[in-house]
Amino acid sequence: MLKRSEFHLFPKELGFFPYVWLIYLSMPIYYMSQERGLRMVTGYLMIALFLLTYRQLFFAKKSFNYWLGLQMLLSFLLCVLYNPYNLFLGFYTASFIAYYKDQRRFTISLAIFYVMLILPFIINFPRMGRQDMFITLPFMAVMMMSPFGMRSMFKRQKLEQDLNKANERIEELVKREERLRISRDLHDTLGHTLSLITLKSQLVTRLIERDPRKALLEAREIEQTSRAALRQVRELVTNMRTLTVAEELKASERMLRSAGIAYQAKGDFRLEGISEVAQNILSMCLKESVTNIVKHSRADECTIAVEKTSGELRLTISDNGIGCSEDNETRGDGNGLKGMRERLSLIDGTLELASSGGMTATICIPIVKRKTSDNELACDNGSHSIP
């Protein structure tokens, strides 16, 4: 059995607003009460039909033009055949004309509305006194301008609705990006740390018989590393962890040396003037690159260099390992390298890989000149690209 739709006299979402306008029908009803006989009955029927058009125009879609035309016709007849002050019914029509989104329909209906206002005024002009004219003319001017004001208000409301929807969409995208960011951070952090723990565990296995004391020291370092990993995970989840490249460089040095890979650093890694966001992204990329070297490169040498020019920052991580020729699948665009590219794209950065006598990863990010409060130029990374 089909459920009957609930009847509403006016749209529920408009609340009490449509009922307030019914007050303006009291004037034509009062004037009609002074008529007699068939003329009074006909007048009341016209007012009732006018009320019906008022209600229908809130719900009509395909028949909106017809109901609006009928309403203008009724206003015209009530004004010409009965009382000139019924001209004030035009306020109803003026508000509904503003519903038109199409400029052509709005202009046509506005022109017809003006005719429906001016023509009754001309017809009733001979029997109108000076006081009537002083009252009618200002209200006519207001009615003629009302569609523009109402249309502007409706456009603003529509823009606010679209803005609210856009903000909701942005919030959803931000949440999604934040989830991706956290997953990338967890992957980079845990991948780096677990690789280090694996290396040290293998070292402990080899040393436990030959040098138990050193094996004990390595085991304690494993414990410290695992505790540090737990702390990093907590900080990443709570969005409190902001690494600098210099900090990550020290961690990378420890990992490379634990893996028996000779390490060399070139350049100034303090990176003064580079934003915290950019430093955090660069540090994560450095961590991922060093992890790949330790896990896949079979290298015994690694060089990390940084070069800063007036418009670009370049970070290069190279090794003398096998490159991509023998281990293309593991050293190709896996989750780690994909995550690096995604991170760098947020600050308009790029990642280039070259395999010649080993692997070389070159990370470039732009440096944007911005004016400080003292009108001096300062260097900052393009963190404006962050959503």
CORLIN-V145720 format. One record per residue. RES is the residue in one small letter. PHI is phi as a letter, one per 40 degrees, with the letter a starting at -180 (NA if undefined). PSI is psi in degrees with one decimal (* if undefined). D_FIRST is the distance of its C-alpha to the first C-alpha in Angstrom with 2 decimals. Layout:
res: [RES:RES]
phi: [PHI:PHI]
psi: [PSI:PSI]
d_first: [D_FIRST:D_FIRST]
This chain:
res: [m:l:k:r:s:e:f:h:l:f:p:k:e:l:g:f:f:p:y:v:w:l:i:y:l:s:m:p:i:y:y:m:s:q:e:r:g:l:r:m:v:t:g:y:l:m:i:a:l:f:l:l:t:y:r:q:l:f:f:a:k:k:s:f:n:y:w:l:g:l:q:m:l:l:s:f:l:l:c:v:l:y:n:p:y:n:l:f:l:g:f:y:t:a:s:f:i:a:y:y:k:d:q:r:r:f:t:i:s:l:a:i:f:y:v:m:l:i:l:p:f:i:i:n:f:p:r:m:g:r:q:d:m:f:i:t:l:p:f:m:a:v:m:m:m:s:p:f:g:m:r:s:m:f:k:r:q:k:l:e:q:d:l:n:k:a:n:e:r:i:e:e:l:v:k:r:e:e:r:l:r:i:s:r:d:l:h:d:t:l:g:h:t:l:s:l:i:t:l:k:s:q:l:v:t:r:l:i:e:r:d:p:r:k:a:l:l:e:a:r:e:i:e:q:t:s:r:a:a:l:r:q:v:r:e:l:v:t:n:m:r:t:l:t:v:a:e:e:l:k:a:s:e:r:m:l:r:s:a:g:i:a:y:q:a:k:g:d:f:r:l:e:g:i:s:e:v:a:q:n:i:l:s:m:c:l:k:e:s:v:t:n:i:v:k:h:s:r:a:d:e:c:t:i:a:v:e:k:t:s:g:e:l:r:l:t:i:s:d:n:g:i:g:c:s:e:d:n:e:t:r:g:d:g:n:g:l:k:g:m:r:e:r:l:s:l:i:d:g:t:l:e:l:a:s:s:g:g:m:t:a:t:i:c:i:p:i:v:k:r:k:t:s:d:n:e:l:a:c:d:n:g:s:h:s:i:p]
phi: [NA:c:c:c:c:c:c:b:c:b:d:c:c:c:g:c:d:c:c:c:c:c:d:c:c:c:c:c:c:c:c:c:c:c:c:b:g:c:c:c:c:c:c:c:c:c:c:c:c:c:c:c:c:c:c:c:c:c:b:c:b:c:c:d:c:c:c:c:c:c:c:c:c:c:d:c:c:c:c:c:c:b:b:d:c:c:d:c:c:c:c:c:c:d:c:c:c:c:c:c:c:c:c:c:c:c:c:c:c:c:c:c:c:c:c:c:c:c:c:c:c:c:c:c:d:c:b:c:c:c:c:c:c:c:c:c:d:c:c:c:c:c:c:c:c:d:d:c:c:c:c:c:c:c:c:c:c:c:c:c:c:c:c:c:c:c:c:c:c:c:c:c:c:c:c:c:c:c:c:c:c:c:c:c:c:c:c:c:c:c:c:c:c:c:c:c:c:c:c:c:c:c:c:c:c:c:c:c:c:c:a:d:c:c:c:c:c:c:c:c:c:c:c:c:c:c:c:c:c:c:c:c:c:c:c:c:c:c:f:b:c:b:c:b:c:c:c:c:c:c:c:c:c:c:c:c:c:c:c:g:b:c:b:a:b:b:h:c:c:c:f:c:g:c:c:c:c:c:c:c:c:c:c:c:c:c:c:c:c:c:c:c:c:c:c:b:c:f:c:b:b:a:b:b:b:b:b:b:b:c:b:a:b:b:b:b:b:b:a:b:c:c:g:b:c:c:b:c:c:c:b:c:c:c:c:c:c:c:c:c:c:c:c:c:c:c:b:f:c:b:b:b:b:b:b:a:g:h:b:b:b:b:b:b:b:c:b:c:c:b:c:c:c:c:g:b:c:b:c:a:c:c:c:c:c:c:c]
psi: [129.2:136.7:129.3:135.0:144.0:134.8:134.7:130.2:-41.0:161.6:130.4:-35.1:-17.5:-8.6:-133.2:-6.7:-49.2:-29.6:-28.7:-39.1:-20.2:-18.6:-34.0:-10.6:-11.5:-31.8:-53.2:-31.5:-40.1:-45.0:-35.6:-27.0:-15.5:-6.4:172.3:151.5:-143.8:-33.5:-40.3:-43.0:-44.6:-40.2:-44.3:-38.0:-37.6:-39.3:-40.5:-40.3:-35.6:-41.8:-37.4:-41.3:-37.1:-43.4:-43.7:-32.0:-20.3:-26.6:-25.4:142.1:-68.1:-34.4:14.6:-43.3:-41.4:-43.3:-37.6:-40.8:-40.8:-38.7:-42.1:-39.0:-43.6:-41.9:-42.3:-47.3:-42.1:-31.3:-40.7:-43.7:-19.6:-99.7:135.9:-27.1:-10.3:-6.0:-25.6:-11.3:-14.6:-19.6:-34.1:-51.4:-39.1:-38.6:-35.0:-28.3:-34.1:-12.5:-21.2:125.5:-32.5:126.9:-37.8:-46.9:-37.5:-44.7:-43.1:-47.7:-33.9:-40.6:-43.2:-39.7:-41.8:-39.4:-42.4:-21.1:-46.7:-40.5:-46.9:-35.1:-41.7:-42.0:-40.7:-4.7:-42.9:-30.6:10.5:135.2:175.6:-39.2:-39.3:-40.1:-41.3:-30.4:-42.5:-45.0:-47.9:-40.2:-34.3:-42.7:-40.8:-42.7:-37.0:-27.3:-17.9:-43.3:-35.3:-44.0:-43.1:-40.3:-40.7:-40.1:-41.8:-38.4:-41.0:-41.1:-40.9:-40.7:-39.7:-39.5:-44.5:-38.4:-40.7:-41.6:-41.2:-40.9:-39.2:-41.2:-41.8:-42.8:-40.3:-42.3:-38.5:-42.8:-42.3:-43.8:-36.6:-39.0:-42.0:-40.4:-45.9:-41.1:-39.1:-43.5:-42.2:-41.4:-47.5:-46.8:-51.5:-37.4:-43.3:-48.9:-42.5:-34.2:-41.8:-42.5:-40.0:-45.1:-45.7:-34.4:-41.0:-38.0:-40.7:-40.1:-38.8:-31.1:-14.7:-28.7:-38.8:-41.9:80.4:-35.4:-45.7:-35.3:-39.1:-40.6:-42.3:-38.0:-38.7:-36.7:-36.1:-43.4:-45.0:-40.5:-42.1:-37.6:-40.3:-37.3:-42.8:-42.4:-39.7:-41.5:-44.3:-41.2:-37.8:-42.5:-36.6:7.3:37.3:-4.7:119.8:105.3:147.7:160.8:-38.4:-40.1:-43.8:-30.2:-40.6:-42.0:-38.4:-38.1:-44.2:-41.5:-42.6:-43.2:-34.4:-29.4:1.2:27.9:123.9:141.1:139.0:133.1:137.7:130.9:175.5:109.7:6.4:-29.9:55.9:137.9:-7.4:133.6:159.8:-37.4:-47.6:-40.8:-40.4:-43.0:-43.6:-39.5:-39.2:-38.6:-39.8:-43.6:-44.3:-40.8:-46.0:-38.6:-42.4:-39.2:-47.5:-39.4:-36.1:-17.8:-29.3:29.7:161.5:3.2:143.8:137.2:130.0:120.4:145.6:137.9:128.9:120.8:-173.4:-25.6:-0.6:146.6:128.2:124.1:123.2:129.0:116.5:154.2:169.7:33.8:-151.3:-7.1:-143.2:-6.1:-42.5:-17.1:48.1:-37.1:-43.4:-26.6:8.4:-158.0:74.7:-164.5:-36.5:-52.2:-34.9:-42.2:-37.8:-45.9:-39.3:-42.3:-47.8:-31.2:-25.0:-24.5:26.0:31.4:167.0:157.0:126.0:135.9:137.2:136.0:98.2:103.8:34.2:-164.7:137.4:121.9:121.5:119.4:125.1:133.4:144.7:150.3:120.4:132.9:129.0:154.1:133.7:178.4:-21.3:16.7:26.4:151.0:134.1:153.0:135.1:152.4:158.3:59.6:-1.9:-15.9:-9.4:130.1:*]
d_first: [0.00:3.79:6.43:9.24:12.47:15.30:18.09:21.59:24.69:26.45:25.76:25.39:27.81:30.57:30.67:32.97:34.84:33.22:33.79:37.50:38.02:36.99:40.42:42.08:40.53:42.73:45.75:44.54:43.05:46.49:48.31:46.06:46.84:50.45:49.60:49.67:48.00:45.95:46.93:45.31:42.06:41.87:42.57:39.84:37.32:38.54:38.16:34.60:33.86:35.67:33.44:30.36:31.94:32.62:29.01:27.73:30.35:28.84:25.57:26.85:27.69:28.34:29.25:31.34:34.61:33.78:32.76:35.85:38.08:36.82:37.52:41.04:41.69:40.71:42.98:45.76:45.50:45.31:48.35:50.41:49.60:49.48:50.77:52.06:50.60:47.08:48.05:46.71:43.15:44.01:43.30:39.56:40.00:42.37:39.82:37.15:39.71:40.14:36.58:37.91:38.67:40.34:43.95:44.30:41.37:42.56:46.07:45.05:42.82:45.58:48.18:46.18:45.63:49.39:50.09:47.71:49.68:53.22:53.14:52.18:54.84:57.43:56.47:56.65:59.75:62.31:60.86:60.25:62.90:64.20:62.15:58.94:59.80:60.54:57.12:55.16:56.80:56.08:52.41:52.24:53.71:51.16:48.26:49.73:49.94:46.61:44.51:46.78:46.56:42.78:42.42:44.73:42.74:39.45:41.24:42.55:39.14:37.80:40.83:40.26:36.65:37.93:40.73:38.45:36.37:39.69:41.00:37.97:38.52:42.22:41.64:39.49:42.22:44.89:43.19:42.86:46.50:47.58:45.99:47.82:50.99:50.89:50.30:53.23:55.41:54.66:55.42:58.66:59.82:59.04:60.23:63.52:64.09:63.09:65.40:68.18:67.50:67.55:70.87:72.41:71.16:72.87:75.95:75.97:75.76:78.83:80.79:80.11:83.13:85.42:84.97:82.99:83.72:82.23:79.29:78.69:78.80:76.27:73.98:74.16:73.28:70.22:69.17:69.75:67.84:64.81:64.85:65.12:62.16:60.02:61.14:60.32:56.81:56.17:57.63:55.60:52.29:53.16:54.36:57.84:59.86:61.83:64.50:67.46:69.09:72.30:70.52:68.78:72.08:73.65:70.82:71.11:74.86:74.48:72.01:74.25:77.34:75.62:74.78:78.42:77.78:80.42:79.00:80.22:78.79:79.88:79.23:78.21:74.92:74.68:72.90:73.56:71.35:68.43:65.19:63.77:60.62:62.79:65.06:62.18:60.83:64.36:65.03:61.89:62.95:66.44:65.11:63.01:65.99:68.39:65.95:65.74:69.54:69.99:67.34:67.92:71.09:73.90:75.93:78.87:79.07:76.60:77.20:74.97:76.02:74.77:75.97:75.15:75.95:75.37:71.98:70.84:70.77:71.30:70.84:72.17:71.82:73.88:75.09:77.43:75.07:73.59:71.38:68.51:70.47:70.18:67.05:64.93:61.57:62.19:63.88:61.51:58.46:56.80:54.67:57.79:59.01:55.54:55.12:58.53:57.60:54.33:56.26:59.01:56.64:55.63:59.23:59.92:61.97:62.70:63.60:66.01:67.11:70.41:71.83:75.60:77.74:74.84:71.71:71.69:68.64:69.14:66.82:67.20:65.63:66.55:68.43:67.55:70.17:68.98:70.90:71.50:71.96:75.70:75.10:76.32:74.65:73.05:71.46:67.90:65.42:62.48:59.97:58.34:56.20:54.32:50.77]
